[in-house]
């Protein structure tokens, strides 16, 4: 699956089997879930701002341990969507 300048495996579950990086798995999962949910998703032109642009305007930054925002958020908050909630849309 390709998202603009980024290319992902079509099935995010393949990343652990191929010793892929956890950050790539997160991004692939979000991109796959959003596309399967009927959204248009593209790689951001400015990766310092966000990872993806969804539906021509909504910016998505997939968190990680080095990000300013808490990546392992258990509960939603303004501007933060936990990974488990993204899974509900898939």
ABEGO torsion letter per residue (X at the ends): XBBEABBBBABAAAAAAAGBBAAAAAAAAAAAAAAAAGBBBBBBABAAABABBBGGGBBBBBBBAABABBAABABBBBGBBBAAAAAAAX
